[in-house]
Amino acid sequence: MFFLFPERCWFSDVPGCYFAGDTLEEAWQDAKSAIEIHFAK
């Protein structure tokens, strides 16, 4: 699950994993990158 607000977006079950984008498509792409990077650590 993730939350969308005008100023920020995040995955509620993954602390510290945030994403953003000027469009929904950009936000979706950034979300996929953010989750991949978060779990690659």
N, C-alpha and C positions, 0 to 999 in steps of 0.2 A: 504494500500500500504506500502511496505517496500523497503528499499534500501540495496543493497549488494555491498560492496567494500572489497578488500582484507584485510584491517585492521579493519573494523568495519561494523556493520549492525544496522539499527534502523527502527522503525516505524515512518514515517513522520508525522502522525496525532496524535501521542502520545509522547509529549515532555518528554525526560528523560528516555525513554524505549528502552534499548539497548540489544542486544543479540549476541552470538558468538558460534562457534563450529569448530572442526577440519574437519568435513565433513558437507555436506548439511543436512543430517539427524540429526546430533547433533545440528546444528544451528536451524533447524526447531523445535526440542524438546525444546531447550533453549528459542526460540521465544515464544512458547506457554506458558512456565513457566513464562517468563518475563511479558507477557501481563496479565496473571492471577494474578500475584503478584501485578502488578501496579494498577489494578482495585480493588483489595481486600483491599487496604489502606483506 
